[in-house]
Amino acid sequence: MTSPQVAACGPAAPSPDLGGRTALVTGAAGGIGRACALRLAAAGAEVRAVDRDGPGLERLVESAVGLPGSVEPHVLDLTDLEAAEQAAAGTDVLVNNAGLQRVAPLEDFPPDVFHTVLTVMLEAPFRLIRGALPHMYGQGWGRIVNVSSVHGLRASAYKSAYVAAKHGLEGLSKTAALEGAPHGVTSNCVNPAYVRTPLVERQLADQARTHGIPEERVLADVLLRDSAVKRLIEPEEVAEAVAYLCGPRASFVTGASLVLDGGWTAH
């Protein structure tokens, strides 16, 4: 499917100045993480791009050539929790984005997959935050942005691990906000609905083949059923929200969940 044009809404917002700041983005090889890494590098940050997909990280580095900041690839599997915590040391901005999905009813959901999802999407963010806070506290400034989901606020059937992890991430983010406030550290969530990523594009194609209907029908009748805005959100739109939360104009925003769901949760 071709990407729809997103209507312009006035002049572009000024870029937050992150020159001299070090940012760490997980799940940076593709989708939202890739868009966040490029957006923060465009704002001048030195970005540590973390992913287990080495070739994807190399493509990201190539795309960042010429930006005011830089992107440095770090191949890392976040199930290695000790390595994750160490990787976050010395970072000024932390973007917890990495995630995975498995769709199955509770009685059939593999326990090992449930454990892995919670490890990558909840325990690893805890360890990354734990690793980043000493430096942030020491300098009296820091930004933590947790890429949650509309599923951090609402549940869907057959996504027990993902929903549980995102709900837990919401609570972790709020706790970090309360503890970090006296030290100049903010912590927030960004909550998108379905984002145009390779994972979602594959879901569209797979369900279209299974049900014998066009991809447009899958998009409208399944993924966007509860959304008032009938399109997927683009990764760059999510990255713009992340960049805002990292900038000086968001210094009073903490413990919040910035919802980008096209009206889903307005029901």
C-alpha positions in Angstrom: 0.0 0.0 0.0 1.2 3.5 -0.8 1.7 5.9 2.1 -1.0 8.6 2.3 0.0 12.2 2.3 -0.2 13.8 5.7 -1.6 17.3 5.4 0.6 20.1 6.4 -0.5 22.1 9.4 1.4 25.3 9.2 5.2 26.0 9.4 7.5 23.2 10.7 8.0 23.3 14.5 11.5 24.4 15.5 13.8 21.5 16.2 14.8 20.9 19.8 18.5 21.6 20.2 20.1 18.4 21.4 23.6 19.3 20.4 26.1 17.8 22.8 23.5 15.4 24.1 23.8 11.6 23.9 20.6 9.7 23.2 20.0 5.9 23.2 17.1 4.4 21.1 16.2 0.8 21.3 14.7 -1.1 18.4 16.4 1.4 16.2 16.9 -0.6 13.0 13.4 -0.1 11.7 10.0 1.4 12.1 9.4 3.8 15.0 12.9 3.3 16.4 14.6 4.2 13.1 12.5 7.3 12.7 13.3 8.4 16.3 17.0 7.8 15.8 17.1 10.0 12.7 14.9 12.7 14.3 17.1 13.0 17.3 20.2 13.0 15.2 18.6 15.8 13.1 18.3 17.7 16.4 22.0 17.3 16.9 22.1 14.4 19.3 24.8 11.7 19.3 22.5 8.6 19.0 23.4 5.2 20.2 21.2 3.0 18.0 20.5 -0.3 19.7 19.1 -3.3 17.9 19.9 -7.0 17.4 19.6 -6.4 13.6 23.1 -5.5 12.6 22.5 -4.9 8.9 19.5 -2.8 9.7 21.6 -0.6 11.9 24.2 -0.2 9.1 21.4 1.0 6.8 20.3 3.5 9.5 23.9 4.8 9.8 24.0 5.4 6.1 20.7 7.3 6.2 22.0 9.6 9.0 25.0 10.8 7.0 24.9 14.6 6.7 22.6 15.2 9.8 23.8 17.6 12.5 24.2 14.8 15.0 25.4 11.2 14.5 24.3 7.6 14.8 26.5 4.9 16.3 25.3 1.3 15.9 25.2 -1.0 18.9 24.2 -4.6 18.2 22.5 -5.9 21.3 19.8 -8.4 22.3 17.8 -6.8 25.1 17.2 -10.2 26.7 20.8 -9.7 27.9 19.6 -7.4 30.7 23.0 -6.8 32.3 24.4 -5.6 28.9 21.3 -3.4 28.4 21.9 -1.6 31.7 25.5 -1.1 30.9 24.7 0.3 27.4 22.6 3.1 29.0 25.3 4.5 31.1 26.1 8.1 30.3 23.0 8.8 28.2 21.1 12.1 28.5 18.1 10.9 26.5 16.6 7.4 26.6 14.0 6.2 24.2 12.6 2.7 25.1 11.0 1.6 21.9 11.9 -2.1 21.2 9.1 -4.5 21.1 7.6 -7.7 19.7 4.2 -9.2 19.3 2.5 -12.6 19.5 -1.2 -13.1 18.9 -2.8 -16.1 20.6 -5.6 -16.8 23.0 -4.5 -17.1 26.7 -5.0 -20.8 26.9 -2.7 -21.3 24.0 -0.2 -18.5 24.6 3.3 -20.1 24.9 4.7 -19.3 28.4 8.2 -18.9 27.0 7.0 -16.2 24.6 5.1 -14.4 27.3 8.3 -14.3 29.3 10.4 -13.0 26.4 7.9 -10.3 25.6 7.8 -9.1 29.2 11.6 -9.3 29.4 12.2 -7.1 26.2 9.3 -4.7 26.7 9.2 -4.2 30.5 12.2 -5.6 32.3 14.7 -4.3 29.8 13.3 -0.7 29.9 13.7 -0.9 33.7 17.3 -1.9 33.4 18.0 0.8 30.8 16.4 3.4 33.0 18.4 2.1 36.0 21.6 2.4 33.9 20.8 5.9 32.6 19.7 7.6 35.9 23.1 8.0 37.7 24.4 10.2 34.9 21.1 12.1 34.5 20.8 12.7 38.2 24.4 13.8 38.4 23.9 16.5 35.8 20.4 17.5 36.9 18.9 16.9 33.4 17.5 13.9 31.6 14.7 12.8 29.3 13.1 9.3 29.3 10.5 8.6 26.6 8.8 5.2 26.6 7.1 4.2 23.3 4.0 2.6 24.7 0.9 2.1 22.7 -2.9 2.5 22.7 -2.6 -1.0 24.2 -1.0 0.6 27.2 -4.4 2.2 27.9 -6.8 -0.3 26.3 -6.8 -4.1 26.0 -7.4 -6.3 22.9 -8.1 -10.0 22.9 -5.3 -12.4 22.1 -2.5 -10.0 22.9 -2.0 -10.8 26.6 1.8 -10.4 26.7 1.9 -7.2 24.7 -1.0 -5.6 26.6 0.5 -6.6 30.0 3.9 -5.3 29.0 2.6 -1.9 27.8 0.4 -1.5 30.9 3.4 -2.2 33.0 5.5 0.3 31.0 3.0 3.0 31.8 3.4 2.4 35.5 7.2 2.2 35.3 7.2 5.5 33.4 5.1 7.3 36.0 7.3 6.0 38.8 10.4 7.2 37.0 8.6 10.6 36.6 7.9 10.9 40.3 11.4 9.9 41.4 13.2 11.9 38.6 11.4 15.2 39.1 13.6 16.6 41.9 16.6 15.8 39.7 15.5 17.5 36.5 14.6 14.2 34.8 11.3 13.8 33.0 9.6 10.5 32.0 6.7 10.1 29.6 5.0 7.7 27.3 4.0 8.1 23.7 0.9 6.0 22.8 0.4 5.5 19.1 -2.3 3.3 17.5 -1.3 1.2 14.5 1.8 2.6 12.9 2.9 2.0 9.3 5.8 -0.3 9.9 6.9 -3.5 8.1 5.3 -5.6 10.8 1.9 -4.0 10.3 2.2 -4.1 6.5 2.9 -7.8 6.7 -0.2 -8.2 8.9 -2.3 -6.5 6.3 -1.0 -8.7 3.5 -1.4 -11.9 5.6 -4.9 -11.2 6.7 -5.9 -10.2 3.2 -4.8 -13.5 1.8 -6.4 -15.4 4.7 -9.8 -13.8 4.4 -9.7 -13.3 0.6 -10.4 -9.5 0.9 -8.4 -6.5 -0.2 -5.8 -5.0 2.1 -7.9 -1.8 2.3 -10.7 -3.8 3.9 -8.4 -5.3 6.4 -7.1 -1.9 7.3 -10.6 -0.3 7.6 -12.6 -3.2 9.1 -9.9 -4.6 11.5 -7.0 -2.3 12.3 -8.8 1.0 12.1 -12.3 -0.1 13.2 -12.1 2.0 16.5 -10.1 4.9 15.1 -11.9 8.1 14.1 -9.0 9.0 11.7 -9.0 6.2 9.1 -5.3 5.8 8.3 -2.2 4.4 9.9 0.1 6.8 11.7 3.5 7.3 10.2 6.7 6.5 12.1 7.9 10.0 11.6 4.8 11.4 13.4 5.6 9.3 16.4 9.2 10.5 16.2 8.1 14.1 16.2 6.2 13.5 19.5 9.3 11.9 21.0 11.4 14.8 19.9 9.0 17.3 21.5 9.2 15.4 24.8 13.0 15.6 24.7 13.1 19.4 24.2 13.0 22.4 26.5 9.4 23.3 25.8 8.4 20.0 27.4 10.2 20.5 30.7 7.0 20.6 32.7 5.5 17.5 31.0 6.3 14.4 33.0 4.4 11.3 34.1 2.1 11.8 31.0 0.9 9.6 28.2 0.9 11.4 24.9 -1.8 9.6 22.9 -1.6 9.5 19.1 -4.5 7.2 18.4 -6.7 9.0 15.9 -9.5 9.1 18.4 -9.5 5.4 19.4 -9.6 6.1 23.2 -12.2 8.9 22.7 -14.9 6.2 22.7 
